[in-house]
Amino acid sequence: MSCCEQVNLTELKGFCVFRQAAMFNRGDIVDLLVQHGGNLRAANASGETAIDLAPPSLQYKMRQYVK
Protein backbone atom coordinates (compact mmCIF):
# COMPACT_ATOMS: atom_id res chain seq x y z
CA MET A 1 0.00 0.00 0.00
CA SER A 2 1.43 3.38 -0.99
CA CYS A 3 1.74 6.39 1.30
CA CYS A 4 -1.12 8.18 -0.51
CA GLU A 5 -3.42 5.20 -0.07
CA GLN A 6 -2.65 5.04 3.64
CA VAL A 7 -3.32 8.78 4.13
CA ASN A 8 -6.79 8.38 2.63
CA LEU A 9 -7.87 5.17 4.40
CA THR A 10 -11.35 5.40 5.89
CA GLU A 11 -13.36 3.43 8.41
CA LEU A 12 -16.91 2.16 7.74
CA LYS A 13 -18.64 5.53 8.15
CA GLY A 14 -16.11 7.24 5.89
CA PHE A 15 -14.03 8.96 8.54
CA CYS A 16 -10.27 9.14 8.12
CA VAL A 17 -7.31 10.80 9.80
CA PHE A 18 -7.72 13.81 7.49
CA ARG A 19 -11.25 14.57 8.66
CA GLN A 20 -10.31 13.97 12.29
CA ALA A 21 -7.40 16.42 12.01
CA ALA A 22 -9.71 19.00 10.44
CA MET A 23 -12.42 18.55 13.11
CA PHE A 24 -9.90 19.11 15.89
CA ASN A 25 -8.32 22.15 14.18
CA ARG A 26 -4.96 20.45 13.66
CA GLY A 27 -3.68 22.54 10.78
CA ASP A 28 -0.19 21.10 11.24
CA ILE A 29 -1.51 17.58 10.64
CA VAL A 30 -3.68 18.75 7.71
CA ASP A 31 -0.56 20.28 6.11
CA LEU A 32 1.37 17.05 6.54
CA LEU A 33 -1.46 14.95 5.09
CA VAL A 34 -1.83 17.25 2.07
CA GLN A 35 1.92 16.98 1.44
CA HIS A 36 1.54 13.20 1.37
CA GLY A 37 -1.43 13.07 -0.99
CA GLY A 38 -4.40 13.49 1.33
CA ASN A 39 -7.69 14.03 -0.49
CA LEU A 40 -9.46 17.13 0.81
CA ARG A 41 -12.52 16.40 -1.31
CA ALA A 42 -13.18 12.86 -0.08
CA ALA A 43 -16.53 12.67 1.71
CA ASN A 44 -17.74 10.57 4.62
CA ALA A 45 -21.01 8.58 4.59
CA SER A 46 -22.93 11.83 5.28
CA GLY A 47 -21.32 13.62 2.34
CA GLU A 48 -19.12 15.86 4.52
CA THR A 49 -15.53 16.59 3.49
CA ALA A 50 -12.63 17.48 5.77
CA ILE A 51 -13.18 21.11 4.78
CA ASP A 52 -16.83 20.93 5.88
CA LEU A 53 -15.82 19.62 9.30
CA ALA A 54 -13.02 22.11 10.00
CA PRO A 55 -13.44 25.32 12.00
CA PRO A 56 -13.76 28.45 9.79
CA SER A 57 -10.13 29.55 10.18
CA LEU A 58 -8.85 26.14 9.06
CA GLN A 59 -11.48 25.91 6.30
CA TYR A 60 -10.00 29.03 4.72
CA LYS A 61 -6.50 27.54 4.75
CA MET A 62 -7.74 24.20 3.37
CA ARG A 63 -9.63 25.89 0.53
CA GLN A 64 -6.33 27.42 -0.60
CA TYR A 65 -5.02 23.90 -1.24
CA VAL A 66 -7.85 23.02 -3.61
CA LYS A 67 -7.65 26.15 -5.75
N, C-alpha and C positions, 0 to 999 in steps of 0.2 A: 504494500500500500504506500503510495507516495505521500509526501508531506502535505500537499494540497488536499488530497482525499481525507487525510486525518483531521485537518483543520475544519473541514466541513461535515464531519460525521454528526449525525443526529440520533436522538433517542426516539421512541415510538410516537411521541406527540410533536416531533419536529424541532425540539429544542437542541441547541448545540452550544459549545463553548462561546462562540461569537455572540449569540443572543444573550447569554448569561453575562458576559463582560459588558455588553451594552446596557442591560437592565441595571447593573450595579455601578454604572458610570465609571468603568475602568478603561478610560481612553488609552492608557499605556498598553493594555492587553489588546484592545481593538487595533491599535497601530501595528502591533506585532503580528496579529492574525492577518491583517490586510497584506502586510509584507510577505507573508507565506501563502498567499492565495485564497484567503478567506472570502466567501461570497456574501457580500452585504445585501444582496437581493433575494437570497434564499428565504422562503417563508416557512413558518411552523404550520401545524394542522389548522390553526385559526386564521391563517393568511397573513400573520404579522411578520415583518422582517426585523432584523436587528435594529435598523434605523427607527422603526415604529416604536420599539420598546425602550429606546434610549431617552434620557432626559434631554430637554431642548438644547442645552449647550453642547452636548455630545452629538445630537442629531445634526446640528449645523456642521460640525467637523466631519462627520461621516458622509454627509451629502457632498462634501468637497471631493471625496474619493471617487464617487460615481459619476462625476461630471466629465 
